[in-house]
Amino acid sequence: MSRDRYFRWLLVVLTLLVALGLCEAVLRIVRPTRLGDIAYEDIYTKTYSPTRGGMMRALVPGMERERRGIEVAINSYGQRDRNYELEKKPETYRIAVIGDSVAFGFGVALRETFAKVLEKRLRSDTGKDVQVLLFGRPGFDVEDVYDCYMDLVHRFHPDLVLYAMVLNDFTAQPPPGAKGGVPMGARPVATSTGLLKRLNRLFPFSFLRRHSALYALCIDSTFTLLVKLHGVDINEGRALDCLRPELPGFQAKWGATEQWLQLLKAGTGANGTRLLVALFPYQFQVSEPAADYYRAKGLDIPQDVSKRAIQSMVGEFCHVKDISYLDLAPGYETHGPDALFLKDDYGHPNPEGHLVAAQLLAGVVESGFLH
């Protein structure tokens, strides 16, 4: 290669790098939240579960991050809450809330979570020393809830375990050694969205994802284009199969979930602790306008979604197994459901949604547990 051609290529490379640098600088100014959202993920980790005999989802003790103005601080035992003593006073009534991102309070301040609003409400209504401890972790399913209780929660001696169940908590993995295992065809398989997420974790992609606003924009734009071209199914990983609980695939999933719920009932009962399952709805189950909105965005939502067959299935199971159960859907439906969820997020309540949940739960706890 001649010297002139070498310098021409060098000039092209330098020009490209300068252009990319300028784009990066502009995007960091006009689109700052994307990198902040990625940095927020530092709170997530995995830890060894003695109950499971393997790794499970967890939060990093002592980690503090902010996402879109919402501060999240993890305490010393790896939960989004203040620190509590393991031993409780004899006059204290202690409630342990376990669940996924809804229990965690995704998108709302800690004081706005239904757990903390419930604590304040119960103290005011009853005059008793009520503590509501938060053990929520985004991504938890019913298996994680059971393992979390057996590994950690029982050590705090709660009087009541409140499982904040969400419709993506169902699992296809039965307890070890359980009879009637899940058919292989019902087990989770690799999906296009899952493969994209795995690729994004590999170096140098993981480095670019965490540090480059331009790379993040390219990934987001590519994903949006693939959705429009039907190259990616946006229903993957959204656990919408629960909307058709009569289908064989979900029936197999429900069979495994039933077994985990029975184990949770047995585990809490063995420690003299009562169990309450509170099932949170999806927004489009309680609002027809929301259902139409998400259908227009490509979600596979059946026309009879408002019948909430899955809520009836869970409720019947809890009745048969003598598990206290609260279906939050009717209460949400009567409180204006379109004002109870985060924007463009059909699964996570906003502060008003957490307040309504706390009010509904307070009535059940006061009448059925604190009377």
C-alpha positions as CSV (number, residue, x, y, z in Angstrom):
1,M,0.0,0.0,0.0
2,S,1.4,3.4,-1.0
3,R,1.9,6.1,1.6
4,D,-0.8,8.3,0.0
5,R,-3.4,5.5,0.2
6,Y,-2.3,4.7,3.8
7,F,-2.9,8.3,4.8
8,R,-6.3,8.4,3.0
9,W,-7.4,5.3,4.9
10,L,-6.1,6.8,8.2
11,L,-8.0,10.0,7.5
12,V,-11.2,8.0,6.9
13,V,-10.8,6.0,10.1
14,L,-10.0,9.2,12.2
15,T,-13.0,11.0,10.6
16,L,-15.3,8.0,11.5
17,L,-14.0,7.9,15.1
18,V,-14.6,11.7,15.5
19,A,-18.1,11.3,14.0
20,L,-18.9,8.4,16.4
21,G,-17.5,10.4,19.3
22,L,-19.7,13.4,18.5
23,C,-22.7,11.2,18.1
24,E,-21.9,9.6,21.5
25,A,-21.6,13.0,23.1
26,V,-24.9,14.2,21.7
27,L,-26.7,11.1,22.7
28,R,-25.4,11.3,26.3
29,I,-27.0,14.7,26.4
30,V,-30.3,14.0,24.7
31,R,-30.8,10.4,25.8
32,P,-29.2,10.1,29.3
33,T,-31.6,7.6,30.9
34,R,-30.6,4.6,28.8
35,L,-27.2,4.3,30.3
36,G,-28.6,5.0,33.7
37,D,-31.0,2.1,33.3
38,I,-28.2,-0.2,32.5
39,A,-26.0,0.9,35.4
40,Y,-29.1,0.3,37.7
41,E,-28.8,-3.4,36.8
42,D,-25.7,-3.6,39.1
43,I,-28.1,-4.3,41.9
44,Y,-28.8,-7.7,40.4
45,T,-26.7,-10.8,41.1
46,K,-27.0,-14.5,41.9
47,T,-26.3,-16.3,45.2
48,Y,-26.0,-19.9,46.4
49,S,-29.3,-21.3,47.8
50,P,-28.9,-24.1,50.3
51,T,-32.5,-25.1,49.7
52,R,-32.1,-25.3,46.0
53,G,-28.6,-26.7,46.1
54,G,-27.6,-24.2,43.4
55,M,-27.6,-20.6,42.3
56,M,-30.7,-18.4,42.5
57,R,-31.5,-14.7,41.7
58,A,-30.5,-12.2,44.4
59,L,-29.7,-8.5,45.1
60,V,-26.2,-7.2,46.0
61,P,-26.1,-6.2,49.7
62,G,-25.2,-2.6,50.3
63,M,-25.7,-1.6,46.6
64,E,-27.3,1.8,45.9
65,R,-28.5,2.9,42.4
66,E,-31.0,5.2,40.8
67,R,-33.3,4.6,37.9
68,R,-35.3,7.5,36.4
69,G,-35.3,9.4,39.6
70,I,-36.2,6.4,41.8
71,E,-33.5,5.5,44.4
72,V,-33.0,1.8,45.3
73,A,-30.9,0.9,48.3
74,I,-30.2,-2.8,49.2
75,N,-29.8,-3.6,52.9
76,S,-27.2,-5.8,54.5
77,Y,-29.1,-9.0,54.0
78,G,-29.7,-8.3,50.3
79,Q,-33.2,-6.9,50.2
80,R,-34.7,-3.5,49.3
81,D,-35.6,-2.5,52.8
82,R,-34.1,-1.1,56.0
83,N,-32.3,-3.6,58.3
84,Y,-34.3,-5.5,60.8
85,E,-33.2,-7.6,63.8
86,L,-33.7,-11.3,63.2
87,E,-35.5,-11.7,66.5
88,K,-38.7,-9.7,66.9
89,K,-40.2,-8.4,70.1
90,P,-43.1,-10.4,71.6
91,E,-45.6,-7.6,71.0
92,T,-44.6,-7.2,67.4
93,Y,-46.7,-8.6,64.5
94,R,-44.3,-9.2,61.6
95,I,-45.4,-9.7,58.0
96,A,-42.9,-10.9,55.3
97,V,-43.7,-9.9,51.8
98,I,-42.2,-12.2,49.2
99,G,-42.5,-11.8,45.4
100,D,-41.0,-10.5,42.2
101,S,-40.7,-7.0,40.8
102,V,-44.1,-5.9,42.0
103,A,-43.3,-6.8,45.6
104,F,-39.9,-5.2,45.1
105,G,-41.6,-2.0,44.0
106,F,-40.2,-1.6,40.5
107,G,-40.6,2.0,39.4
108,V,-41.7,3.5,42.7
109,A,-40.0,4.7,45.9
110,L,-39.7,2.4,48.8
111,R,-42.1,4.4,50.9
112,E,-44.7,4.1,48.1
113,T,-44.6,0.2,47.8
114,F,-47.7,-1.5,49.0
115,A,-45.6,-3.2,51.7
116,K,-44.7,0.0,53.4
117,V,-48.1,1.7,52.8
118,L,-49.6,-1.5,54.3
119,E,-47.3,-1.2,57.4
120,K,-48.3,2.4,58.0
121,R,-52.0,1.6,57.5
122,L,-52.0,-1.4,59.9
123,R,-50.1,0.5,62.6
124,S,-52.6,3.4,62.3
125,D,-55.7,1.2,62.2
126,T,-54.8,-1.2,65.0
127,G,-52.4,0.7,67.2
128,K,-50.2,-2.4,67.2
129,D,-46.5,-2.7,66.5
130,V,-46.7,-4.1,62.9
131,Q,-43.6,-4.6,60.8
132,V,-43.8,-5.4,57.1
133,L,-40.5,-6.7,55.8
134,L,-39.8,-6.7,52.1
135,F,-38.3,-9.7,50.3
136,G,-39.0,-8.9,46.7
137,R,-36.6,-9.4,43.8
138,P,-37.3,-8.8,40.1
139,G,-37.4,-12.0,38.2
140,F,-38.6,-14.2,41.0
141,D,-41.0,-17.1,40.2
142,V,-42.8,-19.4,42.6
143,E,-39.7,-21.6,43.0
144,D,-37.6,-18.6,43.9
145,V,-40.2,-17.5,46.5
146,Y,-40.1,-20.9,48.2
147,D,-36.3,-21.0,48.2
148,C,-36.2,-17.5,49.6
149,Y,-38.5,-18.3,52.4
150,M,-36.6,-21.5,53.3
151,D,-33.2,-19.8,53.0
152,L,-33.8,-16.5,54.7
153,V,-37.3,-15.3,55.4
154,H,-38.1,-17.8,58.1
155,R,-35.1,-16.6,60.1
156,F,-37.0,-13.4,60.8
157,H,-39.9,-15.3,62.4
158,P,-42.8,-13.7,60.5
159,D,-46.3,-14.2,61.8
160,L,-47.6,-14.0,58.2
161,V,-46.0,-14.6,54.9
162,L,-47.6,-12.5,52.1
163,Y,-46.8,-13.9,48.7
164,A,-47.4,-11.1,46.1
165,M,-48.1,-13.4,43.2
166,V,-47.9,-12.1,39.6
167,L,-49.0,-13.8,36.4
168,N,-45.5,-14.4,35.2
169,D,-44.5,-16.4,38.3
170,F,-45.6,-19.8,37.0
171,T,-42.8,-22.2,36.4
172,A,-42.4,-25.3,34.3
173,Q,-39.8,-26.8,36.7
174,P,-41.3,-29.1,39.3
175,P,-39.7,-29.6,42.8
176,P,-36.9,-32.1,42.8
177,G,-38.2,-35.6,43.0
178,A,-41.8,-34.5,42.5
179,K,-44.1,-37.0,40.8
180,G,-45.8,-36.1,37.5
181,G,-42.9,-34.0,36.1
182,V,-43.4,-31.5,33.3
183,P,-43.2,-32.9,29.8
184,M,-40.1,-31.9,27.9
185,G,-42.3,-30.1,25.4
186,A,-43.6,-27.8,28.1
187,R,-40.1,-26.7,29.4
188,P,-38.7,-23.3,28.4
189,V,-36.8,-23.3,25.1
190,A,-34.3,-20.8,23.7
191,T,-36.1,-17.9,22.1
192,S,-35.0,-15.1,19.8
193,T,-35.3,-12.6,22.5
194,G,-33.4,-14.8,24.9
195,L,-30.6,-15.3,22.4
196,L,-30.3,-11.6,21.9
197,K,-30.0,-11.0,25.6
198,R,-27.2,-13.7,25.9
199,L,-25.3,-12.1,23.0
200,N,-25.5,-8.7,24.7
201,R,-23.7,-10.1,27.8
202,L,-20.6,-11.2,25.8
203,F,-17.5,-9.0,25.6
204,P,-17.1,-6.6,23.9
205,F,-20.9,-6.3,23.5
206,S,-21.4,-6.2,27.3
207,F,-18.8,-3.4,27.6
208,L,-20.4,-1.3,24.8
209,R,-23.9,-1.9,26.3
210,R,-22.8,-0.5,29.6
211,H,-20.7,2.5,28.3
212,S,-22.0,3.5,24.9
213,A,-25.2,5.4,24.4
214,L,-24.7,5.0,20.6
215,Y,-24.5,1.3,20.9
216,A,-27.6,1.2,23.1
217,L,-29.5,3.2,20.5
218,C,-28.4,0.9,17.7
219,I,-29.6,-2.2,19.7
220,D,-32.9,-0.6,20.6
221,S,-33.5,0.5,17.0
222,T,-32.6,-3.0,15.6
223,F,-34.9,-4.7,18.1
224,T,-37.8,-2.4,17.1
225,L,-37.1,-3.0,13.4
226,L,-37.1,-6.8,14.0
227,V,-40.4,-6.6,15.8
228,K,-42.0,-4.7,12.9
229,L,-40.6,-7.2,10.4
230,H,-41.8,-10.1,12.7
231,G,-38.2,-11.3,13.1
232,V,-38.7,-11.2,16.8
233,D,-41.8,-12.3,18.7
234,I,-42.5,-9.7,21.4
235,N,-44.8,-12.2,23.2
236,E,-41.7,-14.3,24.0
237,G,-40.8,-14.2,27.6
238,R,-43.9,-12.2,28.6
239,A,-45.7,-15.2,30.2
240,L,-48.9,-14.5,28.3
241,D,-49.7,-18.3,28.2
242,C,-51.4,-17.8,31.6
243,L,-54.2,-15.9,29.6
244,R,-55.1,-19.3,28.1
245,P,-54.9,-21.6,31.1
246,E,-56.9,-24.3,29.4
247,L,-54.1,-25.1,26.9
248,P,-51.9,-28.2,27.6
249,G,-48.7,-26.2,27.7
250,F,-49.9,-24.0,30.5
251,Q,-51.6,-26.9,32.3
252,A,-48.2,-28.6,32.6
253,K,-46.8,-25.3,33.9
254,W,-49.6,-25.0,36.4
255,G,-49.0,-28.5,37.6
256,A,-45.5,-27.7,38.7
257,T,-46.6,-24.4,40.2
258,E,-49.2,-26.2,42.3
259,Q,-46.5,-28.3,43.8
260,W,-44.4,-25.3,44.8
261,L,-47.3,-23.6,46.4
262,Q,-48.0,-26.7,48.4
263,L,-44.4,-26.8,49.6
264,L,-44.6,-23.1,50.5
265,K,-47.8,-23.8,52.5
266,A,-46.0,-26.8,54.3
267,G,-42.9,-24.8,55.0
268,T,-44.7,-21.8,56.5
269,G,-47.0,-24.1,58.5
270,A,-44.1,-26.0,59.9
271,N,-42.8,-22.8,61.5
272,G,-46.3,-21.7,62.8
273,T,-46.5,-19.0,60.1
274,R,-49.7,-18.3,58.2
275,L,-49.7,-17.8,54.4
276,L,-51.6,-15.3,52.3
277,V,-51.4,-15.4,48.5
278,A,-52.4,-12.0,46.9
279,L,-52.6,-12.2,43.1
280,F,-51.9,-9.0,41.2
281,P,-53.6,-8.6,37.8
282,Y,-52.2,-7.4,34.5
283,Q,-53.7,-4.1,33.5
284,F,-55.4,-5.5,30.4
285,Q,-57.3,-7.9,32.5
286,V,-59.1,-5.1,34.3
287,S,-59.3,-2.5,31.5
288,E,-60.7,-3.1,28.0
289,P,-59.0,0.1,26.6
290,A,-55.7,-1.2,27.9
291,A,-56.3,-4.6,26.3
292,D,-57.0,-2.9,22.9
293,Y,-53.9,-0.7,23.4
294,Y,-51.6,-3.6,23.9
295,R,-53.2,-5.7,21.1
296,A,-52.3,-2.8,18.8
297,K,-48.7,-3.0,20.0
298,G,-48.6,-6.7,19.0
299,L,-49.4,-8.6,22.2
300,D,-51.4,-11.8,21.8
301,I,-54.2,-11.0,24.2
302,P,-57.4,-13.1,23.9
303,Q,-60.8,-11.4,23.6
304,D,-62.1,-12.9,26.8
305,V,-59.2,-11.7,28.9
306,S,-61.6,-9.9,31.2
307,K,-63.0,-13.2,32.4
308,R,-59.7,-13.8,34.3
309,A,-59.8,-17.6,34.2
310,I,-56.4,-17.9,35.7
311,Q,-57.5,-15.9,38.8
312,S,-60.3,-18.4,39.3
313,M,-57.9,-21.3,38.9
314,V,-55.5,-20.0,41.5
315,G,-58.4,-19.1,43.8
316,E,-59.9,-22.5,43.6
317,F,-56.6,-24.2,44.3
318,C,-56.0,-22.0,47.4
319,H,-59.5,-22.8,48.7
320,V,-59.0,-26.5,48.4
321,K,-55.5,-26.3,50.0
322,D,-56.7,-24.0,52.8
323,I,-54.5,-21.1,51.7
324,S,-55.8,-17.6,52.3
325,Y,-56.2,-15.9,49.0
326,L,-56.9,-12.4,47.7
327,D,-57.6,-11.6,44.1
328,L,-56.8,-8.0,43.6
329,A,-58.3,-7.7,40.2
330,P,-61.9,-6.8,41.3
331,G,-60.5,-4.0,43.5
332,Y,-58.3,-2.7,40.8
333,E,-61.2,-2.8,38.3
334,T,-63.4,-0.5,40.6
335,H,-60.6,2.0,41.3
336,G,-60.0,3.1,37.7
337,P,-57.3,0.6,36.5
338,D,-56.0,2.9,33.7
339,A,-54.6,5.2,36.5
340,L,-53.0,2.4,38.5
341,F,-50.1,1.2,36.4
342,L,-46.8,2.7,35.2
343,K,-46.9,4.2,31.7
344,D,-46.6,1.5,29.0
345,D,-46.2,-1.2,31.6
346,Y,-49.1,-3.5,32.1
347,G,-47.6,-5.4,35.0
348,H,-46.2,-2.9,37.4
349,P,-48.4,-0.7,39.6
350,N,-47.6,3.0,40.0
351,P,-47.8,4.6,43.4
352,E,-51.6,4.8,43.2
353,G,-51.7,1.1,42.2
354,H,-49.6,0.3,45.3
355,L,-51.9,2.4,47.5
356,V,-55.0,0.5,46.3
357,A,-53.3,-2.8,46.8
358,A,-52.3,-1.8,50.3
359,Q,-55.9,-0.7,51.1
360,L,-57.3,-4.0,49.9
361,L,-54.7,-6.0,51.7
362,A,-55.2,-4.1,54.9
363,G,-58.9,-5.1,55.0
364,V,-58.0,-8.8,54.7
365,V,-55.1,-8.7,57.2
366,E,-57.1,-6.7,59.8
367,S,-60.1,-9.0,59.6
368,G,-58.4,-12.3,59.0
369,F,-55.1,-12.1,60.8
370,L,-55.0,-9.2,63.3
371,H,-58.5,-9.4,64.7
